[in-house]
């Protein structure tokens, strides 16, 4: 029996909280989105039991021409797709059941947009345009729509292919594949970019991707031709300095993803059908795990880690599928089998390129 109504409602709250915790995967589902550059679409999946991906009832949503990258707003409510062949950015809202819903017509970008970065506040978006050698700059309005800034672009090095914003929302870094360097910018009060001094820092040969450590202290650049990862420290003024010698990866490294814990990193090796896996030391240095690599399907080009740090997914552009992994206690990737034959990939559409994960949220009591 309850002594009073206060005890009664306290008991209800405790029981509800316990139920909420035990059912959090059903209440706060995670979704995965994959751009299919060969079929002009995004595949939509829900993360089901044990990390397996299950296509949504409407398995795909249309994009512009040649979608190559997908970015999710920090709020988890809006999604943007870079259409390399259409020189545009498609804009979507995420519905309550995980579907992408177009919110307006695509907005114009530069020539061959290939990557998108959104600042932590969700107010600004930046797009790397690989053929016009510049970055398009946008303000994101309350409806999630992109509106061009003035000036609308800022120049980069030669063939910018990747862009990121640091966790503080103060700095932007752009990987230039053709000039083998990284452009460095500060974000001004109105969101537009201004070049740092020096404007660039040297990377490896044909740099292809970039990631910032969640602490905001370190930066990693994947170098495709030299098959290694350059390691940098972020100085107090936001500029980069090389922190140690590059770390070896696989053949034709193309993408890097860092777990939100900041303890582990994973690199897609396009031409060796593998993912290199690393632990991160306290000083930010990459330390190869044992084993140093895990197998994928054919030609992995992107990898994403869930916010919970439980699962990882890699897109395989030649086998048209997505490899699935559970992340072990020490950060190691373990393939998630999907059938009795041990296959660990789910089908996508033609030439899947970029993968992103989203954890839906409910309003907390």
LINZI-V880080 format. One record per helix or strand of 2 or more residues. SS is the DSSP state (H for helix, E for strand). FROM is the first residue (numbers start at 0). TO is the last residue. If there is no record, write none. Layout:
SS_FROM_TO, SS_FROM_TO
This chain:
H_4_21, H_23_26, E_29_35, E_40_46, H_48_50, E_52_61, E_66_71, E_77_82, E_87_93, E_99_101, E_106_107, E_112_117, E_123_128, E_133_139, E_145_154, E_159_164, E_170_175, E_180_186, E_192_201, E_206_211, E_217_222, E_227_233, E_239_247, E_252_257, E_263_268, E_273_279, E_285_294, E_299_304, E_310_315, E_320_326, E_332_334, E_344_346, E_351_358
